């Protein structure tokens, strides 16, 4: 394989890593919103349902922020790497 193909594969692999974190963050936060808006219940205990809903929202937001930070960091590194290769 040529160096250009390997660089492309490497860049998309890095993008897949932060996309995976963003996906799980969006999934958890969406579950939180769904649980708040619908009548779906995990169990008979109302406090357990509320706890799971709050934890899904909290973990979803944390993963979203981590994913967005990793997105910016990765894309900056990829762009900086392109300029190094051009020189």
Secondary structure as UniProt FT lines:
FT   HELIX           3..37
FT   HELIX           46..86
//
